[in-house]
Amino acid sequence: MAGGRLVPVAVSQDPCVWRDVEVTRHRSGQAWKPAPPRPGIQCLLVSTREARMEVGHLKSHAEFQLIIARMDRPLDATLLHLVRTRLVDDYPAQIGECLDLMDDSDVWWRPDEHTNALGNLLLHLSGSNRFYIGYGIGGRGMHRNRDAEFAARGAPGGADIREQWRETLRICAEVLNALGPEDVTTMTDRTGKPTTIGALLLHVSHHTAVHLGQIVWITKMRHPGALSEVWIRTRDRLASARKS
């Protein structure tokens, strides 16, 4: 930022937020007493000149104050809400944009034999998400052959792969919609080792995001220029649908 300089910060725990927050410090090492958080402001960063004019109670050698608003929900409710939104709405919408452009030849295209095709990735996501969410969290029976997800070549057809993916989304939505914030710290050993439902939710969300990126890349390779700013367009479309 033009005219701005970095200020040493320390990390301390805010007893009202119950998480670490940054606190601006004097060059002498003494912490400033932060102003009360202002609702709706997550971060305030101003240049040196603006700090002198607009944040007059800070001396000239303190260039900015970081203001972090308190969370609207407890952490467990926030985690559940974000994971559910991504797995039920955001990621499927982006994958759907890709599938709308791809025919059967696209679904099984791969640049070389050491690379997964889109078909492999969707079979893998269907199997993995049913295992961790459908079975690991929801206790629903399933049969999975992970090796077969990556070994497949040319079959099943695109229609069958899409149907498996739609059924996976249906199962995941039912399980996630039945969870409450109190379930996030519940322990389960269905996936082979003791872990919390919250840990499984984070695993599935991150894992799906990784393969979503690969699916978007394959789509752009097969249809250059046909897919642009997919996450922004799907986000805006979903936001508009929620309002209507």
C-alpha positions in Angstrom: 0.0 0.0 0.0 1.4 3.4 -1.0 2.5 5.4 2.1 1.9 2.5 4.4 4.3 0.7 6.7 4.1 -2.6 8.6 3.5 -2.4 12.3 4.6 -5.2 14.7 1.7 -7.1 16.0 1.2 -9.6 18.8 -1.3 -12.4 19.2 -3.5 -12.6 22.3 -6.8 -14.3 23.1 -9.9 -12.2 23.2 -12.1 -13.7 26.0 -15.3 -12.6 24.2 -14.3 -14.1 20.8 -12.5 -17.1 22.2 -9.9 -17.0 19.4 -6.6 -15.3 18.7 -6.8 -11.7 17.5 -4.0 -9.4 16.4 -3.2 -6.4 18.6 -1.3 -3.3 17.4 1.8 -2.6 19.4 4.0 0.5 20.0 7.6 0.3 18.6 8.5 0.1 22.3 6.8 -3.3 22.4 3.8 -2.2 24.6 0.4 -3.2 23.3 -2.2 -0.5 22.4 -5.6 -0.9 24.0 -7.8 -1.6 21.0 -11.0 0.3 20.5 -14.3 -1.7 20.9 -15.1 -3.8 17.8 -17.4 -2.2 15.4 -20.1 -4.6 14.0 -19.7 -5.3 10.3 -16.0 -4.4 10.1 -13.7 -7.3 9.7 -10.5 -5.5 8.9 -9.4 -1.9 8.8 -6.0 -1.1 7.1 -5.1 2.6 6.4 -2.0 4.2 5.1 0.3 6.3 7.3 -1.2 9.6 6.2 -4.8 8.4 6.6 -3.9 7.0 10.1 -2.8 10.4 11.3 -5.9 12.1 10.0 -8.6 9.5 10.6 -7.4 7.6 13.6 -6.2 10.5 15.6 -6.0 8.8 18.9 -3.2 6.6 17.5 0.3 8.2 17.6 2.0 8.8 14.3 4.2 5.7 14.7 1.1 3.4 14.8 0.0 3.0 11.2 -3.1 0.9 11.5 -5.5 -0.8 13.8 -6.9 -4.3 13.0 -10.5 -4.6 14.0 -12.1 -8.1 14.0 -15.8 -8.4 14.5 -17.2 -11.0 16.7 -18.6 -14.1 14.9 -22.3 -14.2 14.4 -22.4 -17.9 15.3 -20.4 -20.2 17.5 -17.5 -22.0 15.8 -19.3 -25.3 15.5 -22.3 -23.8 13.9 -20.1 -21.7 11.5 -18.2 -24.8 10.5 -21.3 -26.8 9.8 -22.9 -24.0 7.8 -19.9 -23.4 5.6 -19.2 -27.1 4.9 -22.9 -27.7 4.1 -23.0 -24.7 1.8 -19.9 -25.8 -0.1 -20.8 -29.5 -0.4 -24.5 -29.1 -1.1 -24.6 -25.9 -3.2 -21.3 -24.3 -4.3 -19.1 -27.2 -5.4 -22.0 -29.1 -7.1 -23.0 -26.0 -9.0 -19.4 -25.5 -10.3 -19.1 -29.2 -11.3 -22.5 -28.9 -13.0 -21.2 -26.0 -15.1 -18.4 -28.3 -16.3 -20.6 -31.3 -17.0 -23.0 -29.1 -19.1 -20.1 -28.7 -21.5 -18.7 -32.2 -21.6 -19.9 -35.1 -23.8 -18.8 -38.8 -23.4 -15.6 -38.3 -25.3 -14.7 -35.4 -23.0 -15.6 -37.3 -19.8 -12.9 -40.0 -20.6 -10.3 -37.7 -22.1 -6.9 -37.7 -20.4 -3.6 -36.1 -21.6 -1.7 -39.2 -20.8 -2.1 -42.6 -19.1 -0.7 -41.3 -15.8 -3.5 -38.7 -15.5 -7.1 -39.1 -14.3 -10.0 -38.3 -16.6 -13.0 -36.4 -15.5 -14.9 -39.7 -15.3 -12.3 -41.1 -12.8 -12.6 -37.9 -10.7 -16.4 -38.1 -10.5 -16.4 -41.8 -9.7 -13.8 -41.1 -7.0 -15.7 -38.2 -5.5 -18.9 -40.2 -5.5 -17.3 -43.1 -3.7 -15.3 -41.0 -1.3 -18.1 -38.6 -0.3 -20.5 -41.5 0.2 -18.0 -43.3 2.4 -17.1 -40.3 4.6 -20.4 -38.6 4.8 -23.0 -41.2 3.9 -21.4 -44.0 5.9 -18.8 -42.3 8.2 -21.3 -39.7 9.5 -24.7 -40.9 8.4 -24.2 -44.7 9.1 -25.6 -45.6 5.7 -24.6 -48.9 4.1 -22.4 -48.8 1.0 -20.0 -50.8 -1.1 -16.9 -49.1 -2.5 -14.0 -50.2 -4.7 -11.6 -47.3 -4.5 -9.1 -48.9 -7.0 -11.8 -49.3 -9.6 -12.6 -45.6 -9.4 -9.1 -44.8 -10.8 -8.7 -47.9 -13.0 -11.9 -47.2 -15.1 -11.3 -46.4 -18.8 -14.1 -45.4 -21.2 -17.0 -46.8 -19.0 -19.4 -46.3 -17.4 -20.9 -43.7 -19.8 -21.3 -40.1 -19.0 -25.0 -40.5 -18.2 -24.3 -43.2 -15.6 -21.5 -41.2 -14.0 -23.8 -38.1 -13.8 -26.5 -40.2 -12.1 -24.0 -41.6 -9.6 -22.9 -38.1 -8.8 -26.5 -36.8 -8.4 -27.3 -39.7 -6.0 -24.2 -38.9 -4.0 -25.3 -35.3 -3.7 -28.7 -36.4 -2.6 -27.3 -38.6 0.2 -24.8 -36.0 1.3 -27.5 -33.3 1.5 -29.8 -35.6 3.6 -27.0 -36.4 6.1 -25.7 -32.8 6.3 -29.1 -31.3 6.7 -29.8 -33.7 9.7 -26.7 -32.5 11.6 -26.7 -29.9 14.3 -23.8 -27.9 15.7 -23.7 -30.2 18.7 -22.8 -33.1 16.4 -19.5 -31.5 15.2 -17.5 -32.8 18.2 -19.2 -36.2 18.2 -16.7 -39.0 17.8 -17.0 -41.8 15.2 -14.7 -44.7 14.2 -16.6 -45.9 11.2 -13.9 -44.7 8.8 -11.3 -46.9 10.5 -9.9 -44.6 13.2 -11.5 -42.5 16.0 -12.2 -39.0 14.8 -14.8 -36.2 15.1 -17.5 -35.5 12.7 -16.1 -32.0 12.4 -12.8 -33.5 11.2 -14.6 -35.6 8.6 -16.5 -32.6 7.3 -13.3 -30.6 6.8 -11.6 -33.6 5.1 -14.5 -34.0 2.6 -14.7 -30.3 1.9 -11.0 -29.9 1.2 -10.8 -33.1 -0.8 -13.8 -32.2 -3.0 -12.3 -28.7 -3.6 -9.0 -30.3 -4.8 -10.7 -32.5 -7.4 -13.1 -29.7 -8.4 -10.0 -27.7 -9.4 -8.9 -30.6 -11.6 -12.4 -31.0 -13.2 -12.4 -27.3 -14.0 -8.9 -27.6 -15.6 -9.9 -30.6 -17.7 -13.0 -28.7 -18.9 -11.0 -25.6 -19.9 -8.5 -27.9 -21.8 -11.4 -29.5 -23.7 -13.4 -26.3 -24.3 -11.0 -23.3 -24.3 -12.9 -20.0 -23.5 -16.2 -21.7 -22.7 -15.7 -21.6 -18.9 -14.8 -18.3 -17.3 -15.1 -17.1 -13.7 -17.1 -20.2 -12.9 -17.1 -19.7 -9.1 -18.2 -16.1 -9.4 -21.1 -16.9 -11.8 -22.3 -19.9 -9.7 -22.0 -17.9 -6.5 -24.1 -15.1 -7.8 -26.7 -17.4 -9.3 -27.0 -19.3 -6.0 -27.3 -16.0 -4.0 -30.0 -14.8 -6.4 -31.9 -18.1 -6.0 -31.7 -17.9 -2.2 -33.3 -14.4 -2.3 -36.2 -15.3 -4.6 
